[in-house]
Amino acid sequence: MRKAQFFRFFAVLAALAASPAHAASFECLIQPNQIVDMRSPLTGLINNVNVQRGDLVKAGQVLVVLESSVEQSAALMAKYRSEMDGRITAAKERLDYASAKLGRAKELEKQNFVSAQARDDAMAEMRVAEADLQDARENQQLARYDHLHAVDQLNLRTLRSPFDGVVMDRMLNPGDLTQYGTETKPILKLAQIDPLRVEVVLAVGYYGKLSVGMTAEVTPEGLGGRYAATVKVIDRVFDPASGTFGVRLELPNHQRTVPGGIRCQVEFAQLKAPERRLPASK
């Protein structure tokens, strides 16, 4: 009997020695890469909200439009002023006339038909015409800047998505008054789910065994499937109460198949699971 138990013991030992070491598995949490509350930078009446809760949005997509008839009119007037060139045309004509007059005065002075004072007067008139032309050009450039400012004011009344993501919630509707400030109610809440952020907490004994750029396999809870993620952040400040530190991974999610806000398991190939101890033989 003892001989049979002896052989079984060594058979189990040999099997364990031959089996490959398993990667260590840790609990983790999958979160959106970022969550943004969409608020207006100014107070205004909401004219349109173009998305609903659960809609996918693209970066730059128009989400909210505030009432902007006054700003549109101001932008049109500024555009018209920036394109007005009547003063420049008039200043050019005066300059051409003054330049021709100065040329004639110089020729007549050489022939002693006019005095030097007449020539100087013609030169002064030309310089004034040059200054008038420069003033007209500067005023037109200033009008162009005014137009850009008016367009910027108009654009503030259009809210666009800062990234590709999904609408988590819609809090205000057309006809509501949106207020400026971080303490006010947001219009929309957006989440960026490509890429996703995977947070895992490790014991301090694992510190130094991981590095930024390493890969890991993430298994979302209840979904099945394994997804590759990359280590992006390793905390350099520990939690003294629990003796742990945090690691953040980035999980590509181009097809949006993995939702945010679920638990998961992550395995690091570089970290081996603790070896199983055999019971002591009797």
Residue pairs with C-beta under 8 A, 6 or more apart in sequence:
5 281
9 278
9 281
12 278
13 278
16 276
16 278
21 272
21 273
21 275
22 272
22 273
23 217
23 267
23 268
23 269
23 271
23 272
23 273
24 267
24 268
24 271
24 272
24 273
24 274
25 265
25 266
25 267
25 273
26 200
26 201
26 202
26 265
26 266
26 267
26 268
27 200
27 263
27 264
27 265
27 266
28 198
28 199
28 200
28 218
28 249
28 263
28 264
28 265
28 266
29 198
29 199
29 200
29 262
29 263
29 264
30 196
30 197
30 198
30 218
30 220
30 251
30 258
30 259
30 260
30 261
30 262
30 263
30 264
31 196
31 197
31 198
31 199
31 260
31 261
32 165
32 191
32 192
32 193
32 196
32 197
32 260
32 261
33 192
33 193
33 194
33 195
33 196
33 197
33 250
34 163
34 191
34 192
35 168
35 189
35 190
35 191
35 192
36 162
36 163
36 189
36 190
36 191
36 192
37 186
37 188
37 189
38 63
38 64
38 159
38 186
38 187
38 188
38 189
38 190
39 178
39 180
39 181
39 182
39 184
39 186
39 187
40 64
40 66
40 156
40 157
40 159
40 178
40 179
40 180
40 187
41 156
41 180
42 66
42 156
42 157
42 180
43 177
43 178
43 179
43 180
44 66
44 67
44 68
44 157
44 177
44 178
45 66
45 67
45 175
45 176
45 177
45 178
46 64
46 65
46 66
46 67
46 172
46 173
46 174
46 175
46 176
46 177
46 178
46 187
47 65
47 66
47 67
47 68
47 174
48 64
48 65
48 174
49 63
49 64
49 170
49 172
49 173
49 174
49 187
49 188
50 61
50 62
50 63
50 64
50 65
51 57
51 63
51 167
51 170
51 188
52 167
52 170
53 167
53 168
53 169
53 170
54 166
54 167
55 166
55 167
56 164
56 165
56 166
56 256
57 63
57 161
57 164
57 165
57 166
57 167
57 190
58 161
58 164
59 161
59 162
59 163
59 164
60 160
60 161
61 160
61 161
62 158
62 159
62 160
63 159
63 160
63 161
63 187
63 188
64 158
64 159
64 187
64 188
65 157
65 158
65 159
66 157
66 158
66 178
67 157
68 154
68 157
68 158
71 150
71 153
71 154
71 157
72 154
74 150
74 153
74 154
75 147
75 150
75 151
75 153
75 154
77 150
78 143
78 146
78 147
78 149
78 150
78 151
79 147
79 150
81 143
81 146
81 147
82 140
82 143
82 144
82 146
82 147
84 140
84 143
85 140
87 136
87 139
87 140
88 133
88 136
88 137
88 140
90 136
91 129
91 132
91 133
91 135
91 136
92 133
94 129
94 132
94 133
95 126
95 129
95 130
95 132
95 133
97 129
98 122
98 125
98 126
98 128
98 129
99 126
99 129
101 122
101 125
101 126
102 119
102 122
102 123
102 125
102 126
104 122
105 114
105 118
105 119
105 121
105 122
105 123
106 119
108 114
108 118
109 115
109 116
109 118
109 119
159 187
159 188
161 190
162 190
163 190
163 192
164 192
164 194
165 190
165 191
165 192
165 193
165 194
166 190
166 191
166 193
166 256
167 188
167 189
167 190
168 189
168 190
168 191
169 188
169 189
170 187
170 188
170 189
171 185
171 186
171 187
171 188
171 189
172 178
172 185
172 186
172 187
172 188
178 184
178 185
178 187
179 185
191 260
193 253
193 256
193 258
193 259
193 260
194 252
194 253
194 254
194 256
195 250
195 251
195 252
195 253
196 250
196 251
196 252
196 253
196 258
196 260
197 248
197 249
197 250
197 251
198 218
198 229
198 248
198 249
198 250
198 251
198 264
198 266
199 246
199 247
199 248
200 246
200 247
200 248
200 249
200 266
201 242
201 244
201 245
201 246
201 247
202 210
202 244
202 245
202 246
202 247
203 243
203 244
204 238
204 243
204 244
204 245
206 271
207 238
207 245
209 270
209 271
210 231
210 234
210 247
210 268
210 270
210 271
211 231
211 234
212 231
212 232
212 233
212 234
213 230
213 231
214 230
214 231
214 268
214 270
215 228
215 229
215 230
215 231
215 269
216 228
216 229
216 230
216 231
216 249
216 266
216 267
216 268
216 269
217 226
217 227
217 228
217 229
217 266
217 267
217 269
218 226
218 227
218 228
218 229
218 249
218 251
218 264
218 265
218 266
219 225
219 226
219 227
219 264
219 265
219 266
219 267
220 227
220 258
220 262
220 263
220 264
221 262
221 263
221 264
221 265
222 262
223 258
223 262
227 251
227 252
227 258
228 251
228 252
229 249
229 250
229 251
229 266
230 249
230 250
231 247
231 248
231 249
232 248
232 249
232 250
233 246
233 247
233 248
234 245
234 247
234 248
235 245
235 246
235 247
236 245
237 245
238 244
238 245
239 245
249 266
251 258
